[in-house]
Amino acid sequence: MASVTEIFAPSHPVGARFNGMKSELRARWESYKVYRRTVSELAALSDRELNDLGLHRSSIRGIAYEAAYGK
């Protein structure tokens, strides 16, 4: 006869799911910090310095997004 614990046992323990969510949130937060830091550093440059790098001020957010998320 099957016991109740065998029938209703979750396929994934709650602790493992929580740890997975926590790891995912931490990774997203770290990516967001890279994005914000990159935007801040590039925005602090003068137009001449950006031009020397081959960048335009309007492309800062796109470049930061690519640096943080790789897309």
N, C-alpha and C positions, 0 to 999 in steps of 0.2 A: 504494500500500500504506500502511495506517495505521501510524503508529509507536506505540510503547508509551506514550509520554507523552500522546498524544491519547486513548487508550482509558482509561487509568487516572487521568486528571486529575480531581481532586475538583471538585465543582460550587462549593464554597465553600472558599476557602483557609483553612488552619488558623489563620493569624494573624488573619484577619477574625473567625472564630468566637471566638477567644480574646479579642479586643478587645471583642466584643459581650458576652461573659460578664463581662468585667472592668467594663464600663460598667453592666451590670445589677446586679452586686454593689455597685458604688459607689452607685448610686441607692437600692438597698435599705438600705444602711448609713446613708445620709443621712436617709432616711425614719425609720429606727429611732431615730436621734439626735434628730430632731424629736419623736418620740413620747416618748422618755425625758425630754427637756428640758421638754416640756409637762406631763407627769405630775409632775415634780419641782417645777416652779413652782406648779402648782395645789395640790399637796399641802402646800406651805409656807404657803399662805394659811390664815387662821383660818376657822372656821365662819361667823362674821359676815361676813367679806369675801366668802366664797363665796356667801352668801345675798344680799349686795348685787349680785352678778353674776347672780343667779338660778340658781345651781348648787347641787347637793348633793354632799357628799363621795363618795357612792357612784357618781356619774356621771363622776368624773375620768378614769378609764381609757377610757371610751367617747368622751369628748370629745377626749382626746389621740389616740386611734386615728383619729377622724374628721379631726383636724387634720393628722395625718401621712400618712394613706393616702387620705383623701377618700371614705371609704365609710360 
